[in-house]
Amino acid sequence: MRLIYVLDALVICSWLVGASGAAISNAKVAHLAAVAMVALLWIAVLSLKGARQSQILGVGSDEYKRVLEASLLTAGLVAISVLAIGEPLRAELVLLGVLPGMVTICLERWLLRRILHFRARRGAVLSRVVVVGAANDISYLVRQIRNKSASVYEVVAAVEDTGTSLQLPGVFVSYNFDDLDSLIEAHGADAVMVAGQLQAGSAAVQNLGWDLEATGTELILASSLTNVAGPRIKLRPVEGLPLIHVDPPSFTGTRWWIKRLIDVVLSTVALVVLCPLLGVIAVAVYLDSPGPVIFAQRRVGKAGEGFVMYKFRTMVADAEQRLDELKNFNEGAGPLFKLHQDPRVTRVGTFLRKFSLDELPQIFNVLRGDMSLVGPRPPLRNEVEAYEYRTFRRLLIRPGLTGLWQVNGRSDLSWEESVRLDLYYVENWSVLGDVIIMWHTFKAMVRPAGAY
C-alpha cells in the first residue's frame, strides 16, 4: 500500500513539474505553490475515490475506473480554477500534466498487477482467507478465487457448517464452527469470507463480525446476487435494516449509443487498416483448398433475430455434410460441437483458428449492426432451442466479435462457465469494461489458448 502511495505521488509530481517547466525555471513562487496545490488535490481525490483501497487492488476493472474518475475530477477542478484565477494556474497543468499523468498511473497500476501476479505464482498473496458456509457455496467461491483472484486471495482453510462432506484439494476443511479462531491463528489468516447463507442464520454473521474485531481479522461477505457487479448494488439502511438495492441492467440510453458509436468508428478503422491482411488471408484460403473464401452461417442475434455471420472458411467445403459422421466424437461443452483434432479443418484453417484470424470478417457484421465488438458469443439456432430460461438473457444485447468467453479460455470452457460469463457481461457491461476486454482479446490472440 505504501508503495502505491509513493509511486502515485512520483507520477503526479513528475507530470505536473514537466508541464510547468518554463514557469519553474523562472522560479515563480506563486506558480510553484499552485503546482504543489494541484498535486496535493490530485493525491487527495485519488484517496477520496478509493483508488488505493486494498479490496480493489490486483483484480477487476474497478481499480482503473477509480483512477480515471479521480483524475478526470481533478482535471475538471483545475480547469475551472484556470478560468476563475488565471495566473498562477495554467491550462498546461491539465493538458500536459493531469491527462497524460492519468494514463501513466493506469500503466503503473497495470505493471504492479503484473508483478503481483508474478509473485502469486511463487506463493505471495495480499490476503489469506478462511471460508465459511455450505459445501456448494464454498466450492463455488474457492473455484472462482483460484481462477480469477489467485493473486489477491489464498484460501487456506474452510469451515463447512452443515456437516456435508466437502473435499477441497490443498485446503484444510473443518465441520465445527468453533474451530474458526484456531484455524485463523494456525494458518495466519487475515480475513474470513462468508460464502452464502450460514446455517445459524443472519445473527451468526453479526456475532462473527464482533468476534473478529478483537483479532483485527477482516470480514468479507460473498454476495448471493450471482452475476450482479458492485456498481449495480447500493446499500440503503432503513431503521437499522440494511436494504440492498439492485439497479436494473442498462440496455438503452447514452451509454448504449456510445457503445454503438465505438463499434462503428473502430470497425471502420479496422477495415481500412486490416485491408491488406484480409486480402492475404483470402488468397491463402483460396489456394489452400477448393471452396468459397468466406463461410456464411446463420446465427441468432439480439432479441432472437437471425443474421448471417461471416468468417474465413477454415474447413473443407463439405464440412456441414460430414458433421453427422463425427457427432459421436464430440468434445464440445453442452450443445456446442467441438473437436480438438477435427479432420475437416484445413491447413490454413488451423493457423487462422489458433490466432482467431478467421473471425476478422465479422467486422463487417459489427459495422452493419448485426454484432458488437464486445458481447456474448453468437449462438446457432439449435443452441438457442436448447436454452434454459435464464440463458435467453444472452439475447438481450448484440452478440460480440469478442467477449469474456473469448479471453477466458474459449473452447476450453465448460458450457456452464460459458453461459455464466455471457450472463455476467449482459448484466454488467460498461464502456470501460468493453475497452478492457478488447485489450485482453489482443493479448489472447498473441498468446492463444482454447482456440481450435
NORKAPE-V904863 format. One record per residue. N is the residue number from 0. PSI is psi as a letter, one per 20 degrees, with the letter a starting at -180 (none if undefined). OMEGA is omega in whole degrees, -180 to 180 (999 if undefined). D_FIRST is the distance of its C-alpha to the first C-alpha in whole Angstrom. Layout:
((N	PSI	OMEGA	D_FIRST) (N	PSI	OMEGA	D_FIRST))
This chain:
((0	g	180	0) (1	h	178	4) (2	g	180	5) (3	g	177	5) (4	g	-178	7) (5	g	-179	9) (6	g	177	10) (7	g	-179	11) (8	g	180	13) (9	g	179	14) (10	g	-178	16) (11	g	-179	17) (12	h	-178	19) (13	g	-178	20) (14	h	-180	22) (15	g	177	23) (16	g	178	24) (17	h	179	26) (18	i	-177	27) (19	k	-174	29) (20	g	-177	30) (21	g	-178	34) (22	h	-179	33) (23	h	179	31) (24	h	177	34) (25	j	174	36) (26	l	176	34) (27	o	-175	34) (28	g	-178	33) (29	g	-179	32) (30	h	177	31) (31	g	178	28) (32	h	180	27) (33	g	179	27) (34	g	179	25) (35	h	180	23) (36	g	178	23) (37	g	179	22) (38	g	179	19) (39	h	178	18) (40	g	-179	19) (41	g	179	17) (42	g	-179	14) (43	g	-179	15) (44	h	175	16) (45	h	178	13) (46	g	-179	12) (47	h	179	15) (48	i	178	15) (49	k	-177	12) (50	i	179	11) (51	j	180	7) (52	p	-177	8) (53	h	-177	8) (54	h	-175	11) (55	i	-175	12) (56	p	169	9) (57	i	-178	12) (58	q	176	15) (59	r	-176	18) (60	i	-175	18) (61	h	179	17) (62	g	-180	13) (63	h	179	16) (64	g	-178	18) (65	h	175	16) (66	g	180	15) (67	g	-180	19) (68	g	-179	20) (69	g	-179	18) (70	g	179	19) (71	h	176	23) (72	g	177	23) (73	g	179	22) (74	g	179	24) (75	g	-180	27) (76	g	179	26) (77	g	179	27) (78	g	178	30) (79	g	180	32) (80	h	177	31) (81	g	-180	33) (82	h	-176	36) (83	h	-173	36) (84	h	-175	35) (85	c	174	36) (86	q	7	36) (87	i	178	33) (88	q	-179	31) (89	q	179	32) (90	h	-180	32) (91	h	180	30) (92	h	178	27) (93	g	-173	27) (94	h	-176	29) (95	i	-178	27) (96	f	-172	24) (97	g	-175	22) (98	g	176	24) (99	h	176	23) (100	h	177	20) (101	g	179	19) (102	h	-179	20) (103	h	178	18) (104	g	177	15) (105	g	177	16) (106	g	177	17) (107	g	180	13) (108	h	178	12) (109	g	179	15) (110	g	177	15) (111	h	179	11) (112	h	177	13) (113	g	178	16) (114	g	179	14) (115	g	179	12) (116	h	178	16) (117	g	179	17) (118	h	-180	16) (119	h	178	16) (120	i	177	20) (121	j	172	20) (122	i	-179	19) (123	p	179	15) (124	r	179	13) (125	h	-174	10) (126	p	175	13) (127	p	-171	16) (128	q	169	19) (129	p	-177	22) (130	p	177	24) (131	q	179	27) (132	a	178	30) (133	r	-173	33) (134	g	-177	34) (135	g	-180	34) (136	g	179	31) (137	g	-179	29) (138	g	-180	30) (139	g	-178	29) (140	g	180	26) (141	g	180	25) (142	g	-180	27) (143	h	179	25) (144	g	-179	21) (145	h	-178	23) (146	h	-169	24) (147	h	-171	21) (148	k	-175	18) (149	h	-179	18) (150	i	-178	15) (151	g	-177	13) (152	q	170	16) (153	p	178	18) (154	o	-176	21) (155	h	179	23) (156	r	179	25) (157	q	175	27) (158	o	-179	30) (159	o	-167	33) (160	j	179	34) (161	i	178	38) (162	j	179	39) (163	q	179	39) (164	p	-178	39) (165	p	179	35) (166	o	177	35) (167	o	-179	31) (168	p	177	31) (169	j	-178	29) (170	p	177	28) (171	p	-177	30) (172	p	174	31) (173	q	178	33) (174	j	-180	35) (175	o	-177	35) (176	h	-180	32) (177	i	179	33) (178	i	-171	31) (179	g	-178	28) (180	g	-179	27) (181	h	178	28) (182	g	178	26) (183	g	-178	23) (184	g	-176	24) (185	h	-176	25) (186	j	179	23) (187	k	-178	20) (188	q	177	18) (189	j	179	16) (190	q	173	17) (191	p	-177	21) (192	p	180	22) (193	o	-178	25) (194	n	177	27) (195	a	-176	30) (196	p	175	32) (197	q	-178	33) (198	h	-178	36) (199	i	177	36) (200	a	-175	35) (201	h	179	33) (202	h	180	33) (203	h	179	32) (204	g	179	28) (205	g	178	29) (206	h	178	30) (207	g	178	27) (208	g	178	24) (209	g	-179	26) (210	h	-176	26) (211	i	-179	23) (212	g	-175	22) (213	h	-177	23) (214	i	-177	21) (215	j	180	17) (216	p	-178	18) (217	q	176	16) (218	p	-178	19) (219	p	178	19) (220	p	177	23) (221	p	-177	24) (222	p	175	26) (223	i	179	29) (224	n	-175	30) (225	p	176	30) (226	j	176	29) (227	p	-176	28) (228	r	-176	25) (229	g	-178	22) (230	h	-180	24) (231	i	-177	27) (232	p	179	26) (233	p	180	27) (234	p	-180	27) (235	o	180	30) (236	p	178	31) (237	o	179	34) (238	l	178	36) (239	j	180	33) (240	o	-179	33) (241	o	179	30) (242	p	179	32) (243	o	177	30) (244	p	180	31) (245	o	179	31) (246	q	177	32) (247	q	177	35) (248	q	-175	33) (249	p	176	34) (250	j	178	37) (251	r	174	39) (252	a	-173	38) (253	g	-179	36) (254	h	-179	33) (255	g	179	36) (256	h	175	38) (257	g	178	35) (258	g	-180	35) (259	h	178	38) (260	g	177	38) (261	g	178	35) (262	g	-177	38) (263	g	-177	41) (264	g	-176	39) (265	h	178	37) (266	h	177	40) (267	g	179	42) (268	g	-179	40) (269	g	180	40) (270	h	179	44) (271	g	-176	44) (272	h	-174	42) (273	j	-178	43) (274	g	178	46) (275	g	180	47) (276	g	178	45) (277	h	178	47) (278	g	180	50) (279	g	-180	50) (280	g	180	48) (281	g	179	51) (282	g	-180	54) (283	g	179	52) (284	g	-178	53) (285	g	-177	56) (286	h	-174	57) (287	g	-177	55) (288	q	-180	58) (289	q	179	60) (290	r	-179	59) (291	q	178	57) (292	g	-178	54) (293	p	175	52) (294	o	-180	52) (295	p	-176	52) (296	q	178	51) (297	p	176	51) (298	r	-180	48) (299	p	-177	47) (300	b	-178	45) (301	p	178	44) (302	k	177	46) (303	j	-180	48) (304	p	180	50) (305	q	175	51) (306	r	179	50) (307	o	180	51) (308	p	-176	48) (309	p	175	48) (310	q	168	47) (311	p	-179	48) (312	p	180	51) (313	i	180	49) (314	r	176	52) (315	q	-172	56) (316	h	-178	58) (317	k	-176	59) (318	g	-178	56) (319	h	-179	56) (320	h	-178	60) (321	j	-176	58) (322	g	-176	56) (323	h	-177	58) (324	i	-178	59) (325	i	-174	55) (326	h	-179	54) (327	i	-179	54) (328	j	-176	52) (329	p	176	49) (330	j	-178	46) (331	r	-179	44) (332	p	177	42) (333	c	-179	44) (334	j	-179	46) (335	q	176	45) (336	p	179	47) (337	q	173	45) (338	p	177	47) (339	h	180	45) (340	m	-178	48) (341	o	-177	50) (342	i	-179	53) (343	i	-177	53) (344	p	-179	51) (345	r	180	52) (346	g	177	51) (347	h	180	49) (348	h	178	48) (349	g	179	46) (350	g	-178	44) (351	g	-180	44) (352	h	-178	42) (353	g	-177	40) (354	j	177	38) (355	k	-180	39) (356	h	179	41) (357	i	-179	44) (358	i	-171	42) (359	h	178	42) (360	i	177	45) (361	i	173	43) (362	h	175	42) (363	h	177	46) (364	h	178	45) (365	g	-179	42) (366	h	180	44) (367	h	-179	47) (368	j	176	45) (369	h	-176	45) (370	r	173	42) (371	r	176	38) (372	h	-179	36) (373	p	179	33) (374	a	177	35) (375	r	179	36) (376	p	180	38) (377	o	-174	42) (378	r	170	44) (379	r	-178	48) (380	h	-179	50) (381	h	175	51) (382	g	-179	47) (383	h	180	47) (384	h	179	50) (385	j	-179	49) (386	q	166	46) (387	r	-175	45) (388	g	-174	45) (389	h	-177	41) (390	h	179	41) (391	i	178	43) (392	i	174	40) (393	h	-175	39) (394	j	180	42) (395	h	179	41) (396	r	-179	39) (397	q	174	40) (398	r	-173	39) (399	q	170	37) (400	h	173	38) (401	r	-179	34) (402	a	180	32) (403	h	178	30) (404	h	-177	32) (405	h	-174	33) (406	j	-179	29) (407	k	172	29) (408	i	178	32) (409	d	-173	35) (410	i	178	38) (411	i	-179	36) (412	q	170	35) (413	r	179	37) (414	g	-179	39) (415	g	-180	37) (416	h	177	33) (417	g	178	35) (418	g	-179	36) (419	g	-180	33) (420	g	179	31) (421	g	180	34) (422	h	177	34) (423	g	179	30) (424	g	-179	30) (425	g	-176	33) (426	h	-167	32) (427	j	-175	28) (428	q	175	29) (429	r	-180	28) (430	g	179	28) (431	h	177	25) (432	h	177	25) (433	g	180	28) (434	g	-180	27) (435	g	179	24) (436	g	178	27) (437	h	178	29) (438	g	179	26) (439	h	177	26) (440	g	178	30) (441	g	179	30) (442	h	179	28) (443	h	178	30) (444	h	179	33) (445	g	179	32) (446	m	-172	31) (447	q	174	33) (448	p	177	33) (449	j	180	36) (450	o	177	38) (451	none	999	42))
